[in-house]
Amino acid sequence: MSPSPGEFRWPVRVYWEDTDAGGIVFYANYLKFFERSRTEWLRTLGVEQQRLRDSTGGMFVVAETSIRYLRPARLDDELIVTARLL
């Protein structure tokens, strides 16, 4: 599936540390995947968050998030996490 206009895609592999006792990604770890994608998207735009904070004192803050789980991710799955500006 090709990305939609303005969409950033970042592959994430599911490791043991991401899963619960049932071998399914622990629900809170999806937020980590989202944050990694968001950070890498910003890097492609030339925004390095530590440099931004050091030089201006500014930083990006996630104020709200909402997740609807459609199906589980499992050990060794490769996920494609996307980010785009709305």
Biopython code that builds the backbone (N, CA, C, O; Angstrom):
import numpy as np
from Bio.PDB.StructureBuilder import StructureBuilder

atoms = [
    (1, "MET", "N", (0.846, -1.177, 0.000)),
    (1, "MET", "CA", (0.000, 0.000, 0.000)),
    (1, "MET", "C", (0.898, 1.249, 0.000)),
    (1, "MET", "O", (1.797, 1.364, 0.833)),
    (2, "SER", "N", (0.663, 2.155, -0.906)),
    (2, "SER", "CA", (1.471, 3.365, -0.994)),
    (2, "SER", "C", (0.940, 4.423, -0.030)),
    (2, "SER", "O", (-0.250, 4.452, 0.284)),
    (3, "PRO", "N", (1.838, 5.293, 0.433)),
    (3, "PRO", "CA", (1.410, 6.318, 1.389)),
    (3, "PRO", "C", (0.524, 7.367, 0.735)),
    (3, "PRO", "O", (0.634, 7.635, -0.462)),
    (4, "SER", "N", (-0.349, 7.953, 1.532)),
    (4, "SER", "CA", (-1.161, 9.061, 1.044)),
    (4, "SER", "C", (-0.294, 10.327, 1.037)),
    (4, "SER", "O", (0.748, 10.358, 1.692)),
    (5, "PRO", "N", (-0.707, 11.362, 0.313)),
    (5, "PRO", "CA", (0.095, 12.590, 0.254)),
    (5, "PRO", "C", (0.379, 13.144, 1.656)),
    (5, "PRO", "O", (-0.524, 13.271, 2.483)),
    (6, "GLY", "N", (1.646, 13.467, 1.902)),
    (6, "GLY", "CA", (2.044, 14.038, 3.183)),
    (6, "GLY", "C", (2.199, 13.024, 4.300)),
    (6, "GLY", "O", (2.448, 13.400, 5.445)),
    (7, "GLU", "N", (2.055, 11.736, 3.983)),
    (7, "GLU", "CA", (2.140, 10.700, 5.012)),
    (7, "GLU", "C", (3.574, 10.185, 5.137)),
    (7, "GLU", "O", (4.216, 9.866, 4.136)),
    (8, "PHE", "N", (4.066, 10.107, 6.366)),
    (8, "PHE", "CA", (5.376, 9.543, 6.660)),
    (8, "PHE", "C", (5.173, 8.118, 7.150)),
    (8, "PHE", "O", (4.269, 7.853, 7.943)),
    (9, "ARG", "N", (6.011, 7.199, 6.679)),
    (9, "ARG", "CA", (5.894, 5.791, 7.079)),
    (9, "ARG", "C", (7.190, 5.326, 7.731)),
    (9, "ARG", "O", (8.276, 5.613, 7.229)),
    (10, "TRP", "N", (7.080, 4.606, 8.853)),
    (10, "TRP", "CA", (8.247, 4.126, 9.574)),
    (10, "TRP", "C", (8.025, 2.664, 9.967)),
    (10, "TRP", "O", (7.052, 2.353, 10.654)),
    (11, "PRO", "N", (8.918, 1.764, 9.536)),
    (11, "PRO", "CA", (8.746, 0.352, 9.896)),
    (11, "PRO", "C", (9.190, 0.092, 11.336)),
    (11, "PRO", "O", (10.199, 0.626, 11.797)),
    (12, "VAL", "N", (8.428, -0.726, 12.024)),
    (12, "VAL", "CA", (8.741, -1.116, 13.401)),
    (12, "VAL", "C", (8.610, -2.630, 13.496)),
    (12, "VAL", "O", (7.572, -3.186, 13.137)),
    (13, "ARG", "N", (9.649, -3.296, 13.974)),
    (13, "ARG", "CA", (9.611, -4.737, 14.195)),
    (13, "ARG", "C", (9.174, -5.002, 15.635)),
    (13, "ARG", "O", (9.606, -4.298, 16.547)),
    (14, "VAL", "N", (8.335, -5.995, 15.849)),
    (14, "VAL", "CA", (7.878, -6.360, 17.191)),
    (14, "VAL", "C", (8.883, -7.343, 17.800)),
    (14, "VAL", "O", (9.146, -8.405, 17.235)),
    (15, "TYR", "N", (9.435, -6.979, 18.944)),
    (15, "TYR", "CA", (10.402, -7.812, 19.669)),
    (15, "TYR", "C", (9.764, -8.389, 20.932)),
    (15, "TYR", "O", (8.678, -7.974, 21.337)),
    (16, "TRP", "N", (10.457, -9.355, 21.551)),
    (16, "TRP", "CA", (9.973, -9.953, 22.797)),
    (16, "TRP", "C", (9.595, -8.890, 23.815)),
    (16, "TRP", "O", (8.551, -8.980, 24.460)),
    (17, "GLU", "N", (10.439, -7.892, 23.956)),
    (17, "GLU", "CA", (10.222, -6.855, 24.970)),
    (17, "GLU", "C", (8.928, -6.071, 24.746)),
    (17, "GLU", "O", (8.436, -5.415, 25.663)),
    (18, "ASP", "N", (8.381, -6.136, 23.541)),
    (18, "ASP", "CA", (7.153, -5.407, 23.223)),
    (18, "ASP", "C", (5.895, -6.197, 23.571)),
    (18, "ASP", "O", (4.798, -5.639, 23.598)),
    (19, "THR", "N", (6.049, -7.493, 23.836)),
    (19, "THR", "CA", (4.881, -8.354, 23.989)),
    (19, "THR", "C", (4.563, -8.685, 25.446)),
    (19, "THR", "O", (5.394, -8.529, 26.340)),
    (20, "ASP", "N", (3.340, -9.143, 25.649)),
    (20, "ASP", "CA", (2.912, -9.608, 26.972)),
    (20, "ASP", "C", (3.087, -11.131, 27.038)),
    (20, "ASP", "O", (3.648, -11.735, 26.124)),
    (21, "ALA", "N", (2.613, -11.734, 28.104)),
    (21, "ALA", "CA", (2.768, -13.176, 28.296)),
    (21, "ALA", "C", (2.080, -13.992, 27.204)),
    (21, "ALA", "O", (2.433, -15.152, 26.992)),
    (22, "GLY", "N", (1.116, -13.414, 26.518)),
    (22, "GLY", "CA", (0.410, -14.101, 25.444)),
    (22, "GLY", "C", (1.063, -13.946, 24.081)),
    (22, "GLY", "O", (0.558, -14.471, 23.089)),
    (23, "GLY", "N", (2.196, -13.223, 24.020)),
    (23, "GLY", "CA", (2.886, -13.019, 22.754)),
    (23, "GLY", "C", (2.286, -11.929, 21.881)),
    (23, "GLY", "O", (2.606, -11.825, 20.697)),
    (24, "ILE", "N", (1.415, -11.117, 22.470)),
    (24, "ILE", "CA", (0.765, -10.019, 21.761)),
    (24, "ILE", "C", (1.364, -8.705, 22.263)),
    (24, "ILE", "O", (1.714, -8.593, 23.438)),
    (25, "VAL", "N", (1.483, -7.720, 21.386)),
    (25, "VAL", "CA", (2.037, -6.428, 21.794)),
    (25, "VAL", "C", (1.219, -5.868, 22.949)),
    (25, "VAL", "O", (-0.003, -5.749, 22.865)),
    (26, "PHE", "N", (1.914, -5.527, 24.025)),
    (26, "PHE", "CA", (1.292, -4.904, 25.192)),
    (26, "PHE", "C", (0.704, -3.569, 24.759)),
    (26, "PHE", "O", (1.366, -2.791, 24.072)),
    (27, "TYR", "N", (-0.522, -3.302, 25.152)),
    (27, "TYR", "CA", (-1.288, -2.177, 24.603)),
    (27, "TYR", "C", (-0.554, -0.839, 24.686)),
    (27, "TYR", "O", (-0.630, -0.047, 23.747)),
    (28, "ALA", "N", (0.149, -0.567, 25.775)),
    (28, "ALA", "CA", (0.818, 0.722, 25.940)),
    (28, "ALA", "C", (2.012, 0.878, 25.001)),
    (28, "ALA", "O", (2.429, 2.002, 24.720)),
    (29, "ASN", "N", (2.565, -0.222, 24.516)),
    (29, "ASN", "CA", (3.730, -0.138, 23.641)),
    (29, "ASN", "C", (3.407, 0.458, 22.273)),
    (29, "ASN", "O", (4.305, 0.941, 21.583)),
    (30, "TYR", "N", (2.151, 0.430, 21.882)),
    (30, "TYR", "CA", (1.788, 1.085, 20.616)),
    (30, "TYR", "C", (2.108, 2.580, 20.680)),
    (30, "TYR", "O", (2.500, 3.176, 19.677)),
    (31, "LEU", "N", (1.944, 3.181, 21.852)),
    (31, "LEU", "CA", (2.280, 4.597, 22.004)),
    (31, "LEU", "C", (3.768, 4.826, 21.776)),
    (31, "LEU", "O", (4.154, 5.847, 21.206)),
    (32, "LYS", "N", (4.607, 3.895, 22.210)),
    (32, "LYS", "CA", (6.048, 4.003, 21.943)),
    (32, "LYS", "C", (6.320, 3.956, 20.438)),
    (32, "LYS", "O", (7.137, 4.717, 19.919)),
    (33, "PHE", "N", (5.627, 3.057, 19.752)),
    (33, "PHE", "CA", (5.802, 2.971, 18.300)),
    (33, "PHE", "C", (5.387, 4.278, 17.631)),
    (33, "PHE", "O", (6.065, 4.757, 16.722)),
    (34, "PHE", "N", (4.275, 4.852, 18.082)),
    (34, "PHE", "CA", (3.798, 6.120, 17.522)),
    (34, "PHE", "C", (4.820, 7.232, 17.755)),
    (34, "PHE", "O", (5.088, 8.034, 16.860)),
    (35, "GLU", "N", (5.386, 7.275, 18.955)),
    (35, "GLU", "CA", (6.362, 8.317, 19.281)),
    (35, "GLU", "C", (7.615, 8.185, 18.432)),
    (35, "GLU", "O", (8.159, 9.191, 17.975)),
    (36, "ARG", "N", (8.078, 6.975, 18.216)),
    (36, "ARG", "CA", (9.255, 6.768, 17.362)),
    (36, "ARG", "C", (8.984, 7.261, 15.949)),
    (36, "ARG", "O", (9.829, 7.923, 15.346)),
    (37, "SER", "N", (7.822, 6.943, 15.424)),
    (37, "SER", "CA", (7.474, 7.392, 14.078)),
    (37, "SER", "C", (7.398, 8.915, 14.014)),
    (37, "SER", "O", (7.907, 9.529, 13.076)),
    (38, "ARG", "N", (6.765, 9.517, 15.008)),
    (38, "ARG", "CA", (6.645, 10.979, 15.038)),
    (38, "ARG", "C", (8.021, 11.635, 15.093)),
    (38, "ARG", "O", (8.268, 12.628, 14.408)),
    (39, "THR", "N", (8.911, 11.082, 15.904)),
    (39, "THR", "CA", (10.264, 11.621, 16.041)),
    (39, "THR", "C", (11.034, 11.497, 14.730)),
    (39, "THR", "O", (11.712, 12.438, 14.318)),
    (40, "GLU", "N", (10.937, 10.353, 14.078)),
    (40, "GLU", "CA", (11.644, 10.166, 12.807)),
    (40, "GLU", "C", (11.058, 11.043, 11.710)),
    (40, "GLU", "O", (11.790, 11.531, 10.848)),
    (41, "TRP", "N", (9.758, 11.246, 11.733)),
    (41, "TRP", "CA", (9.117, 12.158, 10.780)),
    (41, "TRP", "C", (9.673, 13.568, 10.954)),
    (41, "TRP", "O", (10.019, 14.226, 9.973)),
    (42, "LEU", "N", (9.758, 14.028, 12.194)),
    (42, "LEU", "CA", (10.315, 15.352, 12.456)),
    (42, "LEU", "C", (11.756, 15.446, 11.964)),
    (42, "LEU", "O", (12.157, 16.475, 11.421)),
    (43, "ARG", "N", (12.535, 14.386, 12.148)),
    (43, "ARG", "CA", (13.924, 14.378, 11.666)),
    (43, "ARG", "C", (13.982, 14.579, 10.153)),
    (43, "ARG", "O", (14.848, 15.298, 9.655)),
    (44, "THR", "N", (13.050, 13.937, 9.409)),
    (44, "THR", "CA", (13.055, 14.107, 7.954)),
    (44, "THR", "C", (12.723, 15.541, 7.557)),
    (44, "THR", "O", (13.050, 15.983, 6.456)),
    (45, "LEU", "N", (12.075, 16.257, 8.460)),
    (45, "LEU", "CA", (11.749, 17.666, 8.218)),
    (45, "LEU", "C", (12.848, 18.598, 8.726)),
    (45, "LEU", "O", (12.711, 19.820, 8.656)),
    (46, "GLY", "N", (13.940, 18.020, 9.238)),
    (46, "GLY", "CA", (15.058, 18.818, 9.731)),
    (46, "GLY", "C", (14.905, 19.274, 11.172)),
    (46, "GLY", "O", (15.641, 20.154, 11.619)),
    (47, "VAL", "N", (13.976, 18.700, 11.897)),
    (47, "VAL", "CA", (13.740, 19.077, 13.288)),
    (47, "VAL", "C", (14.324, 18.005, 14.199)),
    (47, "VAL", "O", (13.791, 16.899, 14.287)),
    (48, "GLU", "N", (15.415, 18.334, 14.871)),
    (48, "GLU", "CA", (15.980, 17.447, 15.882)),
    (48, "GLU", "C", (15.528, 17.989, 17.229)),
    (48, "GLU", "O", (15.875, 19.109, 17.605)),
    (49, "GLN", "N", (14.760, 17.197, 17.946)),
    (49, "GLN", "CA", (14.083, 17.699, 19.138)),
    (49, "GLN", "C", (15.036, 18.165, 20.239)),
    (49, "GLN", "O", (14.761, 19.171, 20.893)),
    (50, "GLN", "N", (16.142, 17.465, 20.460)),
    (50, "GLN", "CA", (17.092, 17.902, 21.494)),
    (50, "GLN", "C", (17.741, 19.225, 21.101)),
    (50, "GLN", "O", (17.902, 20.116, 21.936)),
    (51, "ARG", "N", (18.112, 19.350, 19.827)),
    (51, "ARG", "CA", (18.714, 20.601, 19.349)),
    (51, "ARG", "C", (17.717, 21.751, 19.464)),
    (51, "ARG", "O", (18.086, 22.854, 19.868)),
    (52, "LEU", "N", (16.456, 21.501, 19.111)),
    (52, "LEU", "CA", (15.408, 22.516, 19.243)),
    (52, "LEU", "C", (15.289, 22.979, 20.696)),
    (52, "LEU", "O", (15.228, 24.176, 20.973)),
    (53, "ARG", "N", (15.258, 22.023, 21.607)),
    (53, "ARG", "CA", (15.141, 22.370, 23.035)),
    (53, "ARG", "C", (16.355, 23.146, 23.528)),
    (53, "ARG", "O", (16.222, 24.133, 24.251)),
    (54, "ASP", "N", (17.549, 22.686, 23.129)),
    (54, "ASP", "CA", (18.773, 23.356, 23.568)),
    (54, "ASP", "C", (18.889, 24.774, 23.013)),
    (54, "ASP", "O", (19.333, 25.681, 23.717)),
    (55, "SER", "N", (18.491, 24.970, 21.755)),
    (55, "SER", "CA", (18.685, 26.273, 21.127)),
    (55, "SER", "C", (17.559, 27.269, 21.402)),
    (55, "SER", "O", (17.795, 28.477, 21.424)),
    (56, "THR", "N", (16.338, 26.773, 21.610)),
    (56, "THR", "CA", (15.214, 27.702, 21.782)),
    (56, "THR", "C", (14.441, 27.515, 23.081)),
    (56, "THR", "O", (13.665, 28.381, 23.485)),
    (57, "GLY", "N", (14.663, 26.370, 23.732)),
    (57, "GLY", "CA", (13.873, 26.061, 24.921)),
    (57, "GLY", "C", (12.514, 25.475, 24.575)),
    (57, "GLY", "O", (11.747, 25.091, 25.458)),
    (58, "GLY", "N", (12.223, 25.410, 23.275)),
    (58, "GLY", "CA", (10.933, 24.887, 22.843)),
    (58, "GLY", "C", (10.967, 23.385, 22.617)),
    (58, "GLY", "O", (12.019, 22.800, 22.359)),
    (59, "MET", "N", (9.808, 22.784, 22.719)),
    (59, "MET", "CA", (9.691, 21.366, 22.407)),
    (59, "MET", "C", (8.251, 21.037, 22.055)),
    (59, "MET", "O", (7.323, 21.763, 22.411)),
    (60, "PHE", "N", (8.088, 19.933, 21.351)),
    (60, "PHE", "CA", (6.756, 19.467, 20.979)),
    (60, "PHE", "C", (6.166, 18.671, 22.128)),
    (60, "PHE", "O", (6.857, 17.880, 22.770)),
    (61, "VAL", "N", (4.897, 18.882, 22.378)),
    (61, "VAL", "CA", (4.210, 18.184, 23.453)),
    (61, "VAL", "C", (2.960, 17.524, 22.875)),
    (61, "VAL", "O", (2.165, 18.170, 22.192)),
    (62, "VAL", "N", (2.797, 16.245, 23.155)),
    (62, "VAL", "CA", (1.569, 15.560, 22.753)),
    (62, "VAL", "C", (0.535, 15.855, 23.835)),
    (62, "VAL", "O", (0.711, 15.467, 24.989)),
    (63, "ALA", "N", (-0.531, 16.534, 23.464)),
    (63, "ALA", "CA", (-1.544, 16.956, 24.427)),
    (63, "ALA", "C", (-2.709, 15.979, 24.522)),
    (63, "ALA", "O", (-3.424, 15.954, 25.524)),
    (64, "GLU", "N", (-2.898, 15.178, 23.485)),
    (64, "GLU", "CA", (-4.031, 14.260, 23.489)),
    (64, "GLU", "C", (-3.750, 13.126, 22.523)),
    (64, "GLU", "O", (-3.103, 13.315, 21.493)),
    (65, "THR", "N", (-4.234, 11.967, 22.862)),
    (65, "THR", "CA", (-4.125, 10.822, 21.965)),
    (65, "THR", "C", (-5.348, 9.928, 22.147)),
    (65, "THR", "O", (-5.974, 9.908, 23.206)),
    (66, "SER", "N", (-5.664, 9.204, 21.107)),
    (66, "SER", "CA", (-6.786, 8.274, 21.150)),
    (66, "SER", "C", (-6.395, 7.065, 20.317)),
    (66, "SER", "O", (-5.856, 7.207, 19.220)),
    (67, "ILE", "N", (-6.667, 5.879, 20.836)),
    (67, "ILE", "CA", (-6.310, 4.648, 20.130)),
    (67, "ILE", "C", (-7.515, 3.727, 20.069)),
    (67, "ILE", "O", (-8.225, 3.536, 21.057)),
    (68, "ARG", "N", (-7.729, 3.170, 18.906)),
    (68, "ARG", "CA", (-8.726, 2.103, 18.762)),
    (68, "ARG", "C", (-7.980, 0.905, 18.200)),
    (68, "ARG", "O", (-7.447, 0.958, 17.092)),
    (69, "TYR", "N", (-7.945, -0.158, 18.959)),
    (69, "TYR", "CA", (-7.216, -1.359, 18.564)),
    (69, "TYR", "C", (-8.099, -2.206, 17.650)),
    (69, "TYR", "O", (-9.213, -2.572, 18.023)),
    (70, "LEU", "N", (-7.601, -2.514, 16.462)),
    (70, "LEU", "CA", (-8.371, -3.270, 15.487)),
    (70, "LEU", "C", (-8.023, -4.756, 15.494)),
    (70, "LEU", "O", (-8.901, -5.608, 15.362)),
    (71, "ARG", "N", (-6.745, -5.056, 15.648)),
    (71, "ARG", "CA", (-6.302, -6.444, 15.768)),
    (71, "ARG", "C", (-4.903, -6.444, 16.388)),
    (71, "ARG", "O", (-4.184, -5.448, 16.308)),
    (72, "PRO", "N", (-4.525, -7.555, 16.999)),
    (72, "PRO", "CA", (-3.253, -7.574, 17.724)),
    (72, "PRO", "C", (-2.040, -7.691, 16.804)),
    (72, "PRO", "O", (-2.093, -8.329, 15.752)),
    (73, "ALA", "N", (-0.966, -7.069, 17.223)),
    (73, "ALA", "CA", (0.340, -7.298, 16.602)),
    (73, "ALA", "C", (1.061, -8.322, 17.466)),
    (73, "ALA", "O", (0.890, -8.361, 18.684)),
    (74, "ARG", "N", (1.870, -9.150, 16.813)),
    (74, "ARG", "CA", (2.521, -10.260, 17.506)),
    (74, "ARG", "C", (4.028, -10.251, 17.266)),
    (74, "ARG", "O", (4.534, -9.542, 16.397)),
    (75, "LEU", "N", (4.719, -11.048, 18.050)),
    (75, "LEU", "CA", (6.167, -11.188, 17.953)),
    (75, "LEU", "C", (6.597, -11.376, 16.497)),
    (75, "LEU", "O", (6.007, -12.161, 15.755)),
    (76, "ASP", "N", (7.630, -10.641, 16.111)),
    (76, "ASP", "CA", (8.254, -10.675, 14.787)),
    (76, "ASP", "C", (7.454, -9.987, 13.683)),
    (76, "ASP", "O", (7.937, -9.895, 12.555)),
    (77, "ASP", "N", (6.253, -9.506, 13.971)),
    (77, "ASP", "CA", (5.521, -8.734, 12.960)),
    (77, "ASP", "C", (6.304, -7.477, 12.615)),
    (77, "ASP", "O", (6.980, -6.907, 13.472)),
    (78, "GLU", "N", (6.214, -7.046, 11.365)),
    (78, "GLU", "CA", (6.712, -5.731, 10.996)),
    (78, "GLU", "C", (5.518, -4.826, 10.780)),
    (78, "GLU", "O", (4.673, -5.079, 9.921)),
    (79, "LEU", "N", (5.462, -3.782, 11.561)),
    (79, "LEU", "CA", (4.380, -2.810, 11.466)),
    (79, "LEU", "C", (4.853, -1.606, 10.677)),
    (79, "LEU", "O", (6.037, -1.271, 10.705)),
    (80, "ILE", "N", (3.960, -0.966, 9.990)),
    (80, "ILE", "CA", (4.259, 0.305, 9.333)),
    (80, "ILE", "C", (3.475, 1.364, 10.093)),
    (80, "ILE", "O", (2.246, 1.406, 10.037)),
    (81, "VAL", "N", (4.202, 2.213, 10.801)),
    (81, "VAL", "CA", (3.585, 3.272, 11.593)),
    (81, "VAL", "C", (3.633, 4.546, 10.781)),
    (81, "VAL", "O", (4.679, 4.889, 10.230)),
    (82, "THR", "N", (2.531, 5.248, 10.697)),
    (82, "THR", "CA", (2.469, 6.440, 9.872)),
    (82, "THR", "C", (2.291, 7.702, 10.713)),
    (82, "THR", "O", (1.793, 7.660, 11.838)),
    (83, "ALA", "N", (2.706, 8.805, 10.142)),
    (83, "ALA", "CA", (2.509, 10.117, 10.762)),
    (83, "ALA", "C", (2.167, 11.101, 9.656)),
    (83, "ALA", "O", (2.709, 11.029, 8.553)),
    (84, "ARG", "N", (1.270, 12.014, 9.962)),
    (84, "ARG", "CA", (0.949, 13.076, 9.004)),
    (84, "ARG", "C", (0.339, 14.236, 9.766)),
    (84, "ARG", "O", (-0.248, 14.062, 10.834)),
    (85, "LEU", "N", (0.487, 15.399, 9.207)),
    (85, "LEU", "CA", (-0.054, 16.611, 9.814)),
    (85, "LEU", "C", (-1.513, 16.757, 9.428)),
    (85, "LEU", "O", (-1.863, 16.677, 8.251)),
    (86, "LEU", "N", (-2.358, 16.970, 10.415)),
    (86, "LEU", "CA", (-3.791, 17.187, 10.154)),
    (86, "LEU", "C", (-4.123, 18.651, 10.335)),
    (86, "LEU", "O", (-5.276, 19.048, 10.163)),
]
sb = StructureBuilder()
sb.init_structure("model")
sb.init_model(0)
sb.init_chain("A")
sb.init_seg("    ")
for serial, (resi, resn, name, xyz) in enumerate(atoms, 1):
    if name == "N":
        sb.init_residue(resn, " ", resi, " ")
    sb.init_atom(name, np.array(xyz, "f"), 0.0, 1.0, " ", f" {name:<3s}", serial, name[0])
structure = sb.get_structure()
